[in-house]
Each structure stands twice: as C-alpha cells, then as structure tokens.
Amino acid sequence: DMAEGVLVRWVIAEGGGVNRGEILAEIETDKATVEIESAFSGIVHKHLAAEEDVLPVGVPIAVIGDEGEEIDVDALIGDEDTGEQAVEPEIEKDEAVESAAPTVSAPSPETGQLPGGVKASPVARRMAEQKGVDLTNIHGSGPGGRIVKKDIEEYLAAPPRPEVSDQPEVVSGSTVPMPVFSPVGPPPPDKTIQTSKLRQAIGRRMVQAKNQLPHFYVSHEYNVAPLMELRKQLNSMLDGSGEKLSVNDFVVKATALALRQYPNLNASLDGTDVIQHGQVNIGVAVAVPGGLLTVVVRDADRKSLRQISIETKEMAGRARDGKVRPNDIEGSTFSTSNLGMYDVEEFIAIINPPEAAILAIGSAKQTPVVVDGELSIGWRMKSTISVVHRISDGAEAAQFMQALATYLEEPLRLMI
C-alpha cells in the first residue's frame, strides 16, 4: 500500500561497519517509523539519500562494500535520481521521530517556505507537526526569518496566552457584575489539519472492508471469575520480576486455541478463494499517536501465556515509540481489539482485510448475576466477533464463541 517513505535517520554513518541483519536506517512509512535492516555485511561507503528525504519505494539508499574496496558510485547508480536534497549544515537532526505525526501544508522543497510566507527548517516543520504548533504564530530567528528548532522549543516552553480582560462584564441597567470565567477571551479559531499518513491508510482499509466485506456479528458474555482468580495467582508468582499477565494475554491464547478448532475463521480471502492458514498469528490492536497499529503474536497457539505477554508488551512499546519492525506488524491471520482498559462494556470492530474475522473485547467487571436462581456478584466480560459473510455463517461464529468460552471460563486449559 506504500508508494514512498521518509528517511528519518541513518543508524550507520558513512564509513561505519554493518553486518547483515543489523539496523541500517529508519524509514517513516504510512503506518509507522520502521527500522530497515541491512541485507549485506561490509562498510557503508556512501549514503545515497539524506535524512528527511522523501523517497519512492525501490530507490537505493546506500552503497555497501568491502573495506578498502574502490567503488565508482557514479557508474554503479548511473544517472538515477536518488532523491537526495541539500540540507542546511546548521540544522540539527532529530534523534528520534514519533510515527503517525499529523501533517500541515506542504512546504516548498527548495525554500522550506509554507503558504503565507512562513519559512521553516525540516526539523522545525516536523516538530511543529508532532506538537500541533501553528508555525504562523512563531517568529523565526534563523537566516531571513527562517523558523528553526530552537524557536519551536522556546514557543513550547512559554506559549502566548490570550489577552484576558480584568474588568467584569456588567449588564446594562444593573449594578450586579456578571460572573467572570477564566480564561476569558475569544474562542480559538477553527483549525484545518491534514490527516496523517497512518490515518489515511486506516481510512482506506476500513472503507475497503465495509464496502467489499459483508460483516455480521455474534456476541457472547463470559464468566471470567476463574480467569481473574488464576491471573491473580500467576501474577503473585511473577511478583518482583517486573512482569504482569493481562486479561488480554489470556484472550489471545484462548482465541488462538479456539481457532485451531475453527480454521475457517483463521483464514483470508484471495479473490473467490479462501486460504485457511496453517499458522495462527493473532493481531493485537495498539493505540498509537494519530491512529492504530496491529502488532502480531506469531504462533500464539504454541506459546505460553508468559511468552505472549512479553512479546505483546515489547511490540506495543516499539509501536508507541515509532520504532516497529516490519515483522511486528505483518502476517496476522486473525485480529483482536480490546477496549476493556477504557471501561468499555462492549463494541463491534471492523474486519482487517483480507482476514476473515476480528474479535472485539470489552471490560471484565463485577456485576450482579443470577446463579441457580439466586442473585450474587460475579465477573463477566462481553465479546463480539465480526465475520465476513463471504467466508462463514452465524452458526460457525456462534460455535467458535462457545469454544472460546471453554478456555476463558476454564482457564487451566490454557496451561496444559
């Protein structure tokens, strides 16, 4: 789905050594900032692109060879345009750039000038995008009034405040002053914010899903009292290790095992064909700045709860920091979305194409329940599966939700 990316940072400088599989550079894609691994071992002889360059997919970015090797770079790449742009030497590069930053009006690549005559360096523009700063409100201290990184930092440290009148409003003909609410001043102006690349990618995929995939939904309420008790016991055993099992870890493991019984839901569409996947790779939706990413727990049916917990937290951390690896976000065969931590009782989720289904999980909470004709307090959790009607039907989805109940309501099954 990606046509171009931004070279955010070189990890290996020119003249530096690199081994195959080591991180060479960071590229900002539509979804996140991805660490690019080197496909070769050797010495980085030359960078063919500068940081902040926007590069089409497939363009070479570096030349790697043996130490001491004489390389004719011009002959190697010919007259191919690498997208390299001149960058002012006094501009300090950002050490890290978060993914999914909202963008503003595109500047002129030659001058760095925004519409309205505002000039800003690439680093200043990126900081303004990340922090939601309107560059027209900042006076630049750089050459020719150019806004630089220092100007953004000073603005964020002491942003201007709206003027507040210290005179209370008095109603005509009355000596009783009207109450004054602080801050007083004109309402903020309307803002037009261009959507981020991540939000645009989400929009395209969700429109595709709703237009081309006929959804149906099946909900189920689970008795998770045994799960909550087992989780408490296991976390007490992990006390002091810094690890902690979440309810979602149990859900991921239970979902993976249930999918083994219903492979038609661990599937994807390929035209008119249905591909039932041998691996059970569970996608876990993670909220990130500006949108949503799905990190992938591979072979979740074969991993312990502890492995699932550690991997999920590590990948979610990289996603929020904008440092995901391609393997983190590719290859899911079934997705889950959990809003339980936000005290959401239940919801439905949109399927992630080309997958067959997605599971939406609500909060596990104590609630009044009737057991054997008597009112008591129990733990309940609601969940809804969204399924592509081109692949499956309601009966199969309902049976899957019952199979899922076997594992969630008898969680010791997850341990054996």
N, C-alpha and C positions, 0 to 999 in steps of 0.2 A: 504493500500500500504506500510505500515511501518513494518519493521522487528525488529528494535532496536532503541534506543534513548540514549542520553547522559544526565545524571542527572547533570544539570548545577549548581543548587543552592538549598539548603534547606532553606525554609522560616521559618519553625517552628523547633527550636532546640530540641534536646532530653531533656525531662523534661518539655517542654512547653505545654500549653493547646491549643487545637484546637477544633473548632466547625464544625459540618457538613456543607460543602459548602465553608469553608474558604480555602485560598490558602495554600497548604502544601509544594509544591516544584515546581521547574521549570525544564521542560524536553525539550531538544533540539531535535526536530523531523526532518524529511526530509524537512519540509516546513518552520518551524519557532520554536522559543522557546515558548512553551505552558505552561501556568500556570495550575498545576494539583490541583484540589480541593479535600479535604478530604471527604471520604464517611462516616466518623464516627465522633462522638464527644468524647472527652476524653483527656488523656495525652499521648504524644508521648514518649513511653517507650524506644524505640530503633530505630535507623536508620539501615537498613539492607544493605545500599549502601552508598558509599562516593561520594562527589562531583567529577565530571569529569569521573565517571564510565560509561562505555558503557553497557547498559542493554537490553536484549531481551524483547520484548513485553510479558506481563503476569507475569514477575518476581515480587514478593513482594518487596517493598522498605522500609516499616516501620511497627512497631508494635504499635498499639494504644489500650489503655485500661483505666479502671477507675483509679482514683487517689488512690495510696496505694495498688493497686492490685498486687499480686505476680504472675509474668508470667515466665514460663520456656520457654525462647525463643528457646533453642536448641530443646526441644520437639515439639514446635509449628511448626518450619520450617524444622525439621529433618536435613538431610544431604544435603538439596537443596543448590546448588551453587547460591549465590545471586549476584555474580559478584563483590563483594567488593574487593577493591585493597588497598594496603598500599600506603599512600600519605605522603610525607615528611612533618614533622610538621612545618618546617621553610618556607614552600611555602605559600604565601598569595593568597587566593582565589579571583578571580574576583568578584566584586559586581554585575556586570551585563554583559551579553554576548549577542551581537547582533546576530540575526538569519542570516542564509544563508551565513556564512563566508566561503570563499574558503579554501580548504584543501591542505596540502602538503603531501609529502611522509610519510607513516605511521611509527611512531617510534616503537621501541621495548617496549612492556608494562613493561618488567622487568627493563630496564635501562633508558628508556626515550631517547635512542640513535637513531639518524637519520642515514640513509645511508651516508657513508663518515666519520663516527666517531664523528659526532656532537651530543653532549648531551644537552638536554633542559628539563626544568620542564614542567609539563602540562600547567601551566598558561602562561609560556613563549611561548610555541607552539601555544596556542590559540591566544595570542596577535599577534604573527607573522603571523598567518593565516588571522586575521582580517585586519591587516595593510599592508599585501603584502610584508613582510620583509623576505629576504633570510637569514636563520639562519647561513649559511656557511660564511657570511660576518661579523659575530659578535663573539667577544672573550668573553667567559663566565667567570664570576667572582665567580661562585659557586664552591662547592667541586668538585675536579677533572676536573675543566674547564667547569662545567655544566652551561648552559645559564639560567639565572633566569629573573624574571620580570624586575628588576632594569636595567639589561643590555639592554633589549628591549627599555625601556623608554629613556635611555641615547643615544641609537642609533638613535631613532626618534627625539630627541632634537637636535642632531648635526650629521646628516648622512654624511659619507665621500663623498667628491666631486672628480670627475675625474680630473686627472692632466691636466693642460692646459699649453700649450707652449706659452711663451710670445714673441717668435720670429716669425714674419710674414713669410709666405711661399713666396719664390722668384722663379720665373720661370727662368729656365736656359737660360743664354744669355740675360737676361733683368734686368734692374735696378729698374723696377717698381714692388713694392711689391703687392702681391695678397691680396685682402681684407680678413680680419680675422673675422670669425663669432664666437660669444661666445654662449655657451661654446664650446671649441674645444677639441676633444678627440675621442677615438674610439667609434663606435656605441655601444649601450647597447647590451649585449648578448641575444640570444633567451631564452625565458622562457617557461617551461612546467608547467602548472598549472592544477592540478586535479580539475575537476568541483565539485562544492558544491553539497550537498545532495539535496538542493532545485532545482538547475539547472538540476540535474539528474532526479528528479521527474517530472519537467516540460517537459523534453525531452521525457520521457516515455509516458506521457499522450498525448503530441502533435503527436508523432508517431502513437499512437493508434488511435487518432482522424482522422489523414489523411489517414491511411491505412484502417480503418474499417467504417468510416463515409463519405459517398459521399456528398461533400459540393456543394451547389450552392449559388449564391449571387444576391441580389437585392439592388440597390442604389436609394436614393431619396434626393432631395435638398429641404430644408425647409426655409420658410420665417420666420425668428425669430425676426423680428423688434418688434412686440408686446411683445414677451417674454423678450427681452432686456430692454424694457421700464418698464414692470411690475417688473422685477428684480431690476431695479434701484429704483423704488418707494418703494418696500418692504425692500430693504437694508437701505434706508434712515429712514424707521420706526424702524429698528433694530440698528440704529447708537447709539453707546455708550454701547451696550450690549456685544460687542465682537463677535457677530455672524454675519455671512455673507452668503447669499444664493449664490450658484454657479450655472452655467448653467447646470452642471451635476445633481444637485438636481432636477431641472425641468425635465430633461431627464428621470431620474429614476422613478419619479412619473408618467410621461406620459406613459412610457413603461409599467409600472405595470397596469395602467388602460386599455391600448390597449390590453394587454394580456388577460384581462377579456373577451374581445370580441372574442379572438382567442386562446382558451385553448389548441389547438393542438400544439401551439408553446411554451406553458408553460408546457412542457412535457419532458419525458425521455424514453430511450429505456431499456427494460428488456427482452433480448433475441429477440423474434419476437413480443413481446407485447409492446404497447405504454401506458405509465402511464401518464394520464393528472392530474396534481397536483392541489389540492384544494387551497393550499396556493400559493401566488405569492411572492417568495423570490428572490429578484434581487441581483445577484453577481456583485460587482464593483471591477474591476481590479485595484490593487495598486502596484506601483513600489516600491520594497524594495531592500536593498543591495544584489546583487547577483542574482536577479530574480524578480518574480512576484507572488503576492498573491491575491486571490479574497475574499474580505470581503462581508458579506451577510446582506442586509437590509431585514428583515423578514416582511411579510405582508405589503409590500410597497404600495399596492393599498389602504390600510386602514389608512395610516399615512399621517400627514400633511407635507408640504414641510419643515417646520422648524424641525420636528422630524427626517425626513430623513437626513437633513443637519447635525444635531447634532450627530446622530448615526454614519453616514458615517465618519465624521471627527474623532470621538473618536476611531472607529475601525481602521481607516487608521493610526492614530497615534500609536496605540498599535502594528500594523503590522510593521511599520517602526522601532519601538523601540525593536522589537523582543519579545513582551510581549502579543501576541494574546491569546485569549481564544478559546477553541475548538468550542464554539458556534459562534464565529466571522467568521469562515471560512468554516463551514459545512452547507449543506442543501440548497444551491442555486438551483432554478428551471429554471433560465434564467440568462444569464450573459451579462454585458456591458463592453466595453473597450473604454475609452475616451482619445485621444491624442491631444485634442484641445488646451490644455495649452502649447503644444510644437509647435504651429503654423503648425499643420499637416492638410492639406486640406481634404484628405480622405484616407482611407486604408481599408483592409479587415482583419478580425480576424479569428483565428482557434477556432472551437467549443470546449467547455469544456465537455468531456464525463462525464456522459451519457446524457447531456442536448440536446435539440432539436435545439437550435439556440443561436447565440450571436450577439449583436449589436455593431458595430464599429462607433464611433462618432468623427467627425473632428472639426475644429475650426469654431466658429461663427465669421464671419468677414464682414466688409463692402466691397461691391463690386458693380460694375456697373450692373444695371438690366434694363430690358425693362418692363414698366408698362403702359398698354393701349396705346401701340405704341410710348411711349416716354421714352427716356433714363434718368435714375435717379440713385441715390445711395441707396442701400438697404442692409439689414442684411440677410445673407444667411449662412446656415450650411448644410453640406453634411453628410449623414449617410448610412452605408451599413449593411445589415443583412446577416449573413451566416446561412444557414439552412441545416439540414440533409435531404437528398432527400428520405431517407427510411421512413420519418415521414410525410413530407409535400411537396408541389409543389410550383412552381413560382407564380401562381395566388394567393394562400393564403398568401404568403410572401408579395406580392405587396399590397394586401388589408390591411394587418397589417401595412405596411408603410404609407398607406393613413390614416388609423385610428390614427396612431401616429401623423400625420400632423394635425389632428383635435385638438389635445391637445397642440402641440408645437406652432401652428400658432394662436390658440385662447386660450392662457394660463389661462384666467379666469376660464375655465372649470376645471382647477386643484384645484381651490379654493372652489368649491361647490360640 
